[in-house]
Amino acid sequence: MEKFVTDIRVRHYEMDALGHVNNASYQHYLEDVGIQHSEHLGFSLNRYRELGGYFIMRRVTIDYLRPAVAGDILAITTWLEKLRGTRVTRHYEIRKKGETDLVVTAEVLWVWVDAVTMRPKAIPKEFVAAYEQYQQAVIESNGDKM
């Protein structure tokens, strides 16, 4: 599936006692980039409210491969996979901008929940359709480049 990329600048207060990005900060990055990707698809917090639910993190798996420090610009790539039922798996790769070596890889299981009951329910067809349209547009634009 098509990848979404954005940059985040590491701030000083995100450091741990060893001078590296605190492990907990990476989870904030993952959530932030997931939100940016959803907003890119037209799904703001207000749109989620209209649809009567929200995505919440159910499971997070993170592999810390290299350190990052304050001032680094991190290029964070994400994409969706296995979008079905109440769940979607989102993958992430984090690199220092301009570098190829990975700093972090992660996989997050997101679950769509009802805004009132907070119980899982099917991902709205509007979200699925928007994502499929985005995928198709990317495929078509890449075909023009060939």
C-alpha positions in Angstrom: 0.0 0.0 0.0 1.0 3.6 -0.6 3.3 5.2 1.9 2.9 8.6 3.6 6.0 10.4 4.7 6.5 13.4 7.1 9.3 14.9 9.1 9.5 15.5 12.9 12.3 17.5 14.6 13.5 15.9 17.8 13.1 18.2 20.8 15.4 18.4 23.8 12.8 17.5 26.3 12.3 14.1 24.5 15.7 12.9 25.6 16.3 10.2 28.2 19.1 10.0 30.8 21.5 8.6 28.1 20.9 11.6 25.8 18.9 9.6 23.2 15.2 10.0 22.3 13.2 8.4 25.1 11.5 5.2 24.0 8.1 6.6 25.0 8.6 9.6 22.7 8.6 7.2 19.7 5.0 6.2 20.5 4.0 9.8 20.4 5.7 10.1 17.0 3.7 7.1 15.7 0.4 8.5 16.9 1.1 11.9 15.5 2.1 10.6 12.1 -0.9 8.3 12.0 -3.1 11.4 12.7 -1.4 13.4 10.0 -1.9 10.6 7.5 -5.6 10.3 8.4 -6.0 14.1 8.0 -4.3 13.9 4.7 -7.1 11.5 3.7 -9.7 14.0 4.9 -10.3 12.5 8.3 -9.9 15.1 11.0 -11.0 14.6 14.6 -14.2 16.4 13.7 -14.8 14.0 10.8 -14.3 11.1 13.2 -16.9 12.6 15.5 -19.3 12.8 12.6 -18.7 9.1 11.9 -19.3 8.3 15.6 -16.0 6.7 16.5 -12.2 6.9 16.8 -9.1 4.8 16.1 -7.3 3.8 19.2 -4.0 2.0 19.6 -4.5 -1.6 20.6 -1.0 -3.1 20.3 2.3 -1.5 19.6 5.5 -3.3 18.6 8.6 -1.2 18.3 12.2 -2.2 17.3 14.8 0.4 18.4 17.7 0.1 16.0 19.8 3.3 16.3 19.7 6.3 18.6 18.4 9.7 17.6 19.1 12.9 19.5 17.8 16.4 20.0 18.0 18.4 16.8 17.8 15.4 14.5 15.1 15.6 11.8 13.4 12.2 11.5 11.7 11.1 8.3 8.7 9.0 9.4 7.1 6.7 6.8 3.8 5.0 7.4 1.4 2.8 5.5 -1.8 0.8 6.2 -2.2 -2.9 5.7 -4.9 -5.4 6.6 -7.7 -2.8 6.6 -10.7 -5.0 7.6 -13.5 -5.3 10.1 -12.7 -3.2 13.2 -8.9 -3.3 12.7 -6.1 -1.9 10.7 -2.4 -2.5 10.9 -0.2 0.5 10.4 3.5 0.1 9.7 6.2 2.7 10.4 9.8 3.3 9.5 11.8 6.1 11.0 15.1 7.3 9.6 17.2 10.4 10.1 16.3 12.6 7.2 18.6 12.0 4.2 19.9 8.7 5.6 19.0 5.1 4.6 19.7 3.3 7.9 16.6 2.7 10.0 16.4 4.2 13.5 13.1 2.5 14.4 10.6 0.1 12.9 7.1 -0.3 14.3 3.8 -1.9 13.8 0.6 -0.7 15.4 -2.7 -2.4 15.5 -5.4 0.3 15.5 -9.0 -0.5 16.3 -12.1 1.6 15.4 -14.3 2.1 18.5 -17.7 3.6 19.0 -17.4 7.1 20.5 -20.0 6.4 23.2 -19.5 2.8 24.2 -15.8 2.6 23.4 -16.5 -0.9 22.0 -15.0 -2.0 18.7 -17.2 -1.6 15.6 -16.6 -1.9 11.9 -14.4 0.8 10.3 -16.7 3.2 8.5 -17.1 2.5 4.8 -16.3 6.2 4.2 -12.8 5.7 5.6 -12.2 2.5 3.6 -13.5 4.1 0.4 -11.3 7.2 0.9 -8.2 5.1 1.5 -9.0 2.9 -1.6 -9.4 6.1 -3.7 -6.1 7.4 -2.4 -4.4 4.1 -3.3 -5.9 4.2 -6.8 -4.9 7.8 -7.4 -1.3 6.9 -6.4 -1.3 3.9 -8.7 -2.6 6.0 -11.6 -0.1 8.8 -11.0 2.8 6.3 -10.9 1.6 4.8 -14.2 1.9 8.2 -15.8 5.6 8.2 -14.8 6.4 4.9 -16.5 
